[in-house]
Amino acid sequence: MKKTVKKLMIAASAVMIAIPAYAGQTQPALVDVDLDNMIATGDLVSARTEKKTDSFIGCGTRNIELPDSTLFSWAFCQAQDAEDELVTCFTQNPELVQTIREINDTSFVTFSWRVEEDESLTCTRMGFSTQSFYLGKEIKGNKVNNDD
């Protein structure tokens, strides 16, 4: 029993020592568009601050009130990576349209699509993650400063 307690104390101490090493960790997720597997991923901060590329990623919604007072809602996601692979997909699925409300300025974004018979792209999956490590190295006001 004493040996078990001692091992647990040593393990706990090791964890406590290691925690400060991860404080302020950044994990940039550059935009990647995989046209073969029909998936795009990346975080908004990395897309915005990536030097020497026109990379971007994001999603949006549109809501239109129709003449009969019903609301027509649809959403889209789009991305372009450093290799200029570009995709835009659309959806009218109410659950996916609702999901987009989870996105914010520092989100990691992932989405998938399928190719329809008319060659249009329909969004089939959208995911967002907001984690502190997607922020830039230093935040000043509302500006991200990643200059080294």
C-alpha positions as CSV (number, residue, x, y, z in Angstrom):
1,M,0.0,0.0,0.0
2,K,2.8,2.4,0.9
3,K,4.6,1.7,-2.4
4,T,1.4,2.4,-4.3
5,V,0.8,5.7,-2.5
6,K,4.5,6.7,-3.1
7,K,4.2,5.9,-6.9
8,L,1.0,7.9,-7.1
9,M,2.7,10.9,-5.4
10,I,5.7,10.7,-7.8
11,A,3.3,10.5,-10.8
12,A,1.3,13.5,-9.5
13,S,4.5,15.5,-8.9
14,A,5.6,14.7,-12.5
15,V,2.3,15.9,-13.9
16,M,2.4,19.1,-11.9
17,I,6.0,19.8,-13.1
18,A,5.0,19.2,-16.7
19,I,1.9,21.4,-16.7
20,P,3.8,24.8,-16.9
21,A,5.6,23.5,-19.9
22,Y,2.3,23.6,-21.9
23,A,1.1,27.0,-20.7
24,G,0.7,29.3,-23.7
25,Q,1.0,26.4,-26.1
26,T,0.0,27.2,-29.7
27,Q,-1.0,24.8,-32.3
28,P,-1.5,26.4,-35.7
29,A,-3.8,24.4,-38.0
30,L,-3.0,25.6,-41.5
31,V,-5.8,25.3,-44.0
32,D,-5.8,22.0,-45.9
33,V,-8.3,21.2,-48.7
34,D,-8.3,17.5,-49.6
35,L,-10.3,17.3,-52.8
36,D,-9.9,13.5,-53.1
37,N,-11.3,12.8,-49.6
38,M,-13.7,15.8,-49.7
39,I,-12.6,17.4,-46.4
40,A,-11.3,20.8,-45.5
41,T,-9.7,21.7,-42.2
42,G,-7.9,24.7,-40.6
43,D,-8.2,27.4,-38.0
44,L,-9.3,30.9,-38.7
45,V,-6.3,32.6,-37.0
46,S,-3.7,30.5,-39.0
47,A,-5.6,31.2,-42.2
48,R,-5.6,34.9,-41.6
49,T,-2.0,35.2,-40.5
50,E,-0.4,32.7,-42.8
51,K,2.3,34.6,-44.8
52,K,2.7,34.3,-48.6
53,T,-0.7,32.6,-49.2
54,D,-4.2,33.4,-50.0
55,S,-5.5,30.8,-47.6
56,F,-8.9,31.1,-46.0
57,I,-11.6,29.0,-44.4
58,G,-15.0,29.7,-42.9
59,C,-18.7,29.2,-43.0
60,G,-21.7,31.4,-43.1
61,T,-25.5,31.4,-43.1
62,R,-28.2,33.3,-44.9
63,N,-31.8,33.7,-43.8
64,I,-34.4,35.1,-46.2
65,E,-38.0,35.8,-45.3
66,L,-40.3,34.6,-48.1
67,P,-43.5,36.3,-49.2
68,D,-45.6,33.9,-47.1
69,S,-43.6,34.9,-44.0
70,T,-41.7,31.6,-43.8
71,L,-37.9,31.8,-43.3
72,F,-35.7,30.1,-45.9
73,S,-32.2,29.4,-44.4
74,W,-29.1,28.0,-46.0
75,A,-25.4,27.8,-45.2
76,F,-22.1,27.4,-46.9
77,C,-18.5,26.6,-46.1
78,Q,-15.5,27.5,-48.1
79,A,-11.8,27.1,-48.0
80,Q,-8.6,27.6,-50.0
81,D,-5.3,26.2,-49.0
82,A,-1.7,27.3,-49.8
83,E,-1.7,25.0,-52.9
84,D,-4.8,27.0,-54.2
85,E,-7.1,24.0,-53.8
86,L,-10.5,25.7,-53.4
87,V,-13.9,24.4,-52.3
88,T,-17.3,25.9,-51.5
89,C,-20.3,23.7,-50.4
90,F,-23.8,24.6,-49.5
91,T,-26.6,23.1,-47.4
92,Q,-30.2,23.7,-46.4
93,N,-30.1,21.0,-43.6
94,P,-31.5,22.9,-40.6
95,E,-29.2,21.1,-38.1
96,L,-26.1,22.0,-40.1
97,V,-27.3,25.6,-40.6
98,Q,-27.7,25.7,-36.8
99,T,-24.2,24.2,-36.2
100,I,-22.6,27.3,-37.8
101,R,-23.6,29.4,-34.8
102,E,-20.8,27.7,-32.8
103,I,-18.1,29.3,-34.9
104,N,-16.1,32.3,-33.6
105,D,-13.0,34.3,-34.5
106,T,-10.5,31.7,-33.2
107,S,-12.3,28.4,-34.2
108,F,-10.8,25.4,-35.8
109,V,-13.1,24.5,-38.8
110,T,-13.7,21.2,-40.5
111,F,-16.2,20.3,-43.1
112,S,-16.9,17.7,-45.7
113,W,-19.0,17.6,-48.8
114,R,-20.4,15.3,-51.5
115,V,-20.7,15.9,-55.3
116,E,-24.2,15.9,-56.6
117,E,-25.3,14.7,-60.0
118,D,-25.3,18.3,-61.3
119,E,-21.7,18.7,-59.9
120,S,-22.8,21.1,-57.2
121,L,-21.2,20.5,-53.7
122,T,-23.5,19.7,-50.7
123,C,-22.0,20.2,-47.2
124,T,-22.5,16.9,-45.3
125,R,-20.5,17.6,-42.1
126,M,-19.5,20.7,-40.3
127,G,-17.5,20.9,-37.1
128,F,-16.0,23.7,-35.0
129,S,-13.6,23.6,-32.1
130,T,-12.6,26.6,-29.9
131,Q,-9.4,26.0,-28.0
132,S,-6.9,28.4,-26.5
133,F,-4.0,26.9,-28.5
134,Y,-5.6,28.1,-31.8
135,L,-5.0,31.7,-30.7
136,G,-1.9,33.4,-32.0
137,K,1.3,33.6,-29.8
138,E,0.4,37.0,-28.6
139,I,-2.9,38.9,-28.6
140,K,-2.8,42.7,-28.5
141,G,-6.3,44.2,-28.3
142,N,-8.2,42.6,-31.2
143,K,-5.1,42.1,-33.3
144,V,-3.1,38.9,-33.4
145,N,0.7,39.3,-33.6
146,N,2.5,36.3,-34.8
147,D,5.7,38.0,-35.8
148,D,8.8,36.2,-34.6
